[in-house]
Amino acid sequence: MAENHYAYAKALRDGVFDTDELPTSLAQEIINYERAVIGLSSAYNALDAHFTNEDDASDVLTNIDELICGIVHEVTKLQEQNSESASCRAQSHTEYRRELAECV
């Protein structure tokens, strides 16, 4: 789990789960993803200490690890898509203003 704790911690440091400047629906989606990561981390910690069969424990914990990585990846993708979208909107607005200035 250490790898995924680091992946999640790095994502937090990089602002991947920051929702301050996001549209409401996207912010809510990212908040839900973060809740899932926190829940999965709690499940991992609870299960890690209570398995007697190492093979079963390894499989379950590996699955939780993969889920956390997948969520971090998905949120990163959502943030990138939003950033690209915002960049396009800003560029379109700038082009529009330039065209208006040329008409005057």
N, C-alpha and C positions, 0 to 999 in steps of 0.2 A: 504493500500500500504506500510505502514511502514515495515511490515514483509518482503516484497520483496525488498524494498530498502536496508534493512539490509542483506538479502541474497545476493544481488548483491554486496553491499559494502564489505561484508565478502569475497566473491569470489574474488573481486579485491585485497583485502589485502592478501589473500592466494595465489595470483598469478595465479588463474584459467584462467584469460583472458590474461596472459602473453604469447606472441607469439615469443619471441626472439630466443629460441632454437628449434623451431618447423620446420618441413618440410614446404615448401612454401604453398602447397595446404591446409594443416591443419591450418596453420596460417591464411590464407585467410578466411577459413570457420569460424574460431573463431572470426575474425574481423567482419565478416558479422553478426554473432550472437550478438556480442556486439552492433553493430549498431541497430539491431532490439530491443534490450533491451532499448537502449537510446530513440529510437522512441516510444516504448510502454510507457516508463516513461513520455515522453512529452505528449502523448495522454492522459494518465491517469490524469496528472496535468491539462490539458486543459478541460477535460470532468468533472473532479471533481468539478470545480467551476461553471459550467453552467447548470447543470441538475435541473429541477424544480420537476420532478417526482422521488422521492427517490427510488422507487422500480426499475425503469429502470436504474437509476444511479448505484444502488447497483449491479445489474446483470452485467452490462457492466464493471464496475470497478473490479468486482470479476473475470471476464473472463480475463481481462488484467493482473491481479495479477497472475493468474494461468499460463498464457503464459510466464511471466517473470520467474516464478519459474521453469517452464519446460525448458526454455532456459539455465538457470544457471545449472540445473541438467544435461542437454545434454552436455554442454561444460565441466563440471566436468568429465563426463564419457569419453569424447574424450581425455581429458588430461590424465586420468588414463590409458586408452588403449594405448596411445602413450608412456607413461612411462613404462608400462609393455613390450611393443614391444622393446623399447630401451634397457631395462634390458635384454631381451632375446638375442638381437643382441650382447650386450656386453659379455654376458655369452658364447655365441657361439664362439665369437672371442677369448675369453680367453681359451676355451677348444681347439680350433684350434691351438693356439700358444703352448699350453701344449703338444698336440700330435706331433707338429713339433719338439719340444725340445726333446721329447722321441725318435724320429726317428734318431736324430743326434748322 
